[in-house]
Amino acid sequence: MPTPDSADAAAIGPAQTPALSVVVVTHNSAAQIARTLPAIVAELRAGDELIVADNLSTDAGAELARRLAPGAHVIERGVNDGFGAGANAGAGLASNELLLFLNPDALVAPGFRDAIELPIVEARGWQAWQGLLTAADETLVNTWGGAIHFTGIAWAGGAERPLSEAPAEPQQVPFASGGCLAILRQSFEEVGGFDPTYFLYHEDTDLSLRLRLAGGSVGLEPRARADHDYEFSKGAHKWRYLEQNRWATIIRTYPATLLVLLAPALAATELALLLVATLGGWLPEKLNASAATLAALPRLLRERRLIRRGAEGWGPGSQISAADFGAQLTPSLDSEYLGRAADSALLEAVLGGYWAVVKAVLGPPSS
């Protein structure tokens, strides 16, 4: 995948960095964009652009976006087919080489525009990166980069931690949050953009893992900040999307050797989640997710083959080993959103031991 030439890093400055295309996907987001669009508009430079892709809003959000940002491209798509499809539609109209996908409820801080391009200015060679998403009026972390458990469970890393604990320096992360995700246009197009079959959730995990499979890097730029008006609990239907898309990501992206080694853990996780779903009142959503995964299995396996061999529109193909892929996964369930599982020392020890055996079989990563 293309990367800036590190030898030219000292010569790269703001005048040489690509202009920015910001894509905001909305669905009944008028209350949020009344606060957030003016903030991002104030950050844009000459040559930058704002694209609002509206997914069938009924709150006059498209009209409000035109008033708040008269120079923006506002697309009224006439369909609500999810974040990924809306983001792809917006990116398809972008004319600049650096794309930024920004949630409609993410309020960028002053200086955001200068900070979000730093990975290019400093020639880090990343294909995608996120800003530091804060919460609760910039007192807490929303995410400093996504975490991915080896069973495919993914969450916002650092969520609910005090902002003082957030990384001060740039670092690579397992996946970049779609709430504030910057990506080189060429990289986005090479891997086919977001998968539109992910209606909500995990589409950023899937995109990041496909970039990594192709040998790319994903990072965090903590100096680019945006405060995210985030709420984890959004009804039982959220669990269906989380589970259905977790399995889609595992099937599409996990190397075969890793899948074989993880098969017992994945089976045990399914049994555990059935119990958790029963106790939590979302068993119907879990069963619907499992049924949808089985129905989609032929398509997912076909997409897996396309991703791995690099067919047209699916990226350059898999270029890293199972050990390198596994280096981005964790055995820890260290998340505020995972309840008692995150606090169990016994479970932590069992998962850590299992993962140590898997890593030993895979061998050391290349770097």
Secondary structure, 3 states (H helix, E strand, C coil): CCCCCHHHHHHCCCCCCCCEEEEEEECCCHHHHHHHHHHHHHHCCCCCEEEEEECCCCCCHHHHHHHHCCCCEEEECCCCCCHHHHHHHHHHCCCCCEEEEECCCEEECCCHHHHHCHHHHCCCCCCEEEEEEEECCCCEEEECCEEEECCCCEEECCCCCEHHHCCCCCEECCECCCCEEEEEHHHHHHCCCCCCCCCCCCHHHHHHHHHHHCCCCEEEEEEEEEEECCCCCCCCHHHHHHHHHHHHHHHHHCCHHHHHHHHHHHHHHHHHHHHHHHHHCCHHHHHHHHHHHHHHHHHHHHHHHHHHHCCCCCCCCCCCCHHHHHCCCECCCCCCCCHHHHHCHHHHHHHHHHHHHHHHHHCCCCC
